[in-house]
Structure formats: C-alpha cells, structure tokens
C-alpha cells in the first residue's frame, strides 16, 4: 500500500478537491475529519458530472417518474454540491492493514473501484490501488525447485487439480504424459475453458511442455 496519503477535509470546496487531484496527479482523495477518521472518498468520478461544465446527468420528466428519487437527489448533489461532503462517496469500501490481497482484489471487482483506503482504528494509514497489486505481482517470489514426478504421478496430479476447478468438470479430456511433456485432448463449451486447462497444466511442477489439442464444441454434441 501507499502510506503517504493525500487527504482532504469534508468542508473543502469541490474546486479545491479538483485542484488537489490534478496537482497531485491522483484519482481519489480520502475525506477525513480533524482526527484523521475516514468519512468518505472523493474521486474523479464524483466530479465529472458538474453543472459548471454542462456534464450533469439529465433525466427526462417522464423517465424520472420511474427512477429512484434518492438516486436522482444524489445525482443532483454530485452536480451542484459545493463542498466535498456533498459529493463524496460514503460509506467507503475499505481495507485494514491485515486484509489479504485476494480480499482487496475481490472488493475492487465487486464494487468496481480502483483503490481502497487502508484504516487502523477507523483512521486512514494508507491506500491500496490496482497499481499496488501489480507491484505485488512483480515482486512475488518465483516458484522454487520441487521434486520431479514420474509421468504416472504427474498425470494423476493434473487430473486432481482439474477436478478442483469449478469450470472444469464438464470437460471431456484425455491427458498423455511422456517424459514430462503433456498433451491435452478434449472438448469444452468455451475457448476460455480450453485455454485455462493449458495454463493449469503448465503450472504443475514437473511439466516441461504443454501441447493443447482441446477444441470448442457446443454442449450436448461431444464426440466420444
């Protein structure tokens, strides 16, 4: 995570927030009270639909009859609010220092966000972004040397790993292993399943090469 976090107070103006985002070359600012407690977050996305630049969201009177009134009021605040407190997003999706990266990534996916404030006792101590996850990937240690398996054990290990994947049980396949070189044969519903099989096999320790013969065939017409 990044520990030098630029924050802003809730009574700051929208213009001040925009200038700070541009000046610091960042895409979001945690909003904190004088004690550092996290209140919300204001991002570029919160400031792009503004009445000053004619980009506010507009809904026809007819369509507004079917829209959630709370959503319409929130959109109005985003477009016309003058203080950061008016436009910030809250409550905030956040993480703690002990939160695992897998959980952080899952929250980013679930809520469609690019960064999470990191808190300790409710106060901001950092921020973790997609870039931080990429940094973790780059610095991750490589797989250490492991004892090689014979071809029979290697084939069993491949099948075992495939059985644990939720996208795998429907696949019809045969696996041939010779001197650590693997050939995959079978049928799948999608190209992604075929490719995922190849990647999974390549990750098994002891596999020297993978030749993927799997093909996409519509469900129900597998060839036996």
Secondary structure in CASP SS format (residue, H / E / C, confidence):
PFRMAT SS
TARGET T0000
AUTHOR 0000-0000-0000
METHOD secondary structure of the structure
MODEL  1
X C 1.00
X E 1.00
X C 1.00
X C 1.00
X C 1.00
X C 1.00
X E 1.00
X E 1.00
X E 1.00
X C 1.00
X C 1.00
X C 1.00
X E 1.00
X H 1.00
X H 1.00
X H 1.00
X H 1.00
X H 1.00
X H 1.00
X H 1.00
X H 1.00
X H 1.00
X H 1.00
X H 1.00
X C 1.00
X C 1.00
X C 1.00
X E 1.00
X E 1.00
X E 1.00
X E 1.00
X E 1.00
X C 1.00
X C 1.00
X C 1.00
X C 1.00
X E 1.00
X E 1.00
X E 1.00
X E 1.00
X E 1.00
X E 1.00
X E 1.00
X H 1.00
X H 1.00
X H 1.00
X H 1.00
X C 1.00
X C 1.00
X C 1.00
X H 1.00
X H 1.00
X H 1.00
X C 1.00
X C 1.00
X C 1.00
X C 1.00
X C 1.00
X C 1.00
X C 1.00
X H 1.00
X H 1.00
X H 1.00
X H 1.00
X C 1.00
X C 1.00
X C 1.00
X C 1.00
X H 1.00
X H 1.00
X H 1.00
X H 1.00
X H 1.00
X H 1.00
X H 1.00
X H 1.00
X H 1.00
X H 1.00
X H 1.00
X H 1.00
X C 1.00
X C 1.00
X E 1.00
X H 1.00
X H 1.00
X H 1.00
X H 1.00
X C 1.00
X E 1.00
X C 1.00
X C 1.00
X C 1.00
X C 1.00
X E 1.00
X E 1.00
X E 1.00
X C 1.00
X C 1.00
X C 1.00
X C 1.00
X H 1.00
X H 1.00
X H 1.00
X H 1.00
X H 1.00
X H 1.00
X H 1.00
X H 1.00
X H 1.00
X H 1.00
X H 1.00
X C 1.00
X C 1.00
X C 1.00
X E 1.00
X E 1.00
X E 1.00
X E 1.00
X E 1.00
X E 1.00
X C 1.00
X C 1.00
X E 1.00
X E 1.00
X E 1.00
X E 1.00
X E 1.00
X E 1.00
X E 1.00
X H 1.00
X H 1.00
X H 1.00
X H 1.00
X H 1.00
X H 1.00
X H 1.00
X H 1.00
X H 1.00
X H 1.00
X C 1.00
X C 1.00
X C 1.00
X C 1.00
X C 1.00
X C 1.00
X C 1.00
X C 1.00
X C 1.00
X C 1.00
X C 1.00
X H 1.00
X H 1.00
X H 1.00
X H 1.00
X H 1.00
X H 1.00
X H 1.00
X H 1.00
X H 1.00
X H 1.00
X H 1.00
X H 1.00
X H 1.00
X C 1.00
X C 1.00
X C 1.00
X C 1.00
X C 1.00
X C 1.00
X C 1.00
X C 1.00
X E 1.00
X E 1.00
X E 1.00
X E 1.00
X E 1.00
X E 1.00
X E 1.00
X C 1.00
X C 1.00
X E 1.00
X E 1.00
X E 1.00
X E 1.00
X E 1.00
X E 1.00
X E 1.00
X E 1.00
X C 1.00
X C 1.00
X H 1.00
X H 1.00
X H 1.00
X H 1.00
X H 1.00
X H 1.00
X H 1.00
X H 1.00
X H 1.00
X H 1.00
X H 1.00
X H 1.00
X H 1.00
X C 1.00
X C 1.00
X C 1.00
X C 1.00
X C 1.00
X E 1.00
X E 1.00
X E 1.00
X E 1.00
X C 1.00
X C 1.00
X E 1.00
X E 1.00
X C 1.00
X C 1.00
X C 1.00
X C 1.00
X C 1.00
X C 1.00
X C 1.00
X C 1.00
END
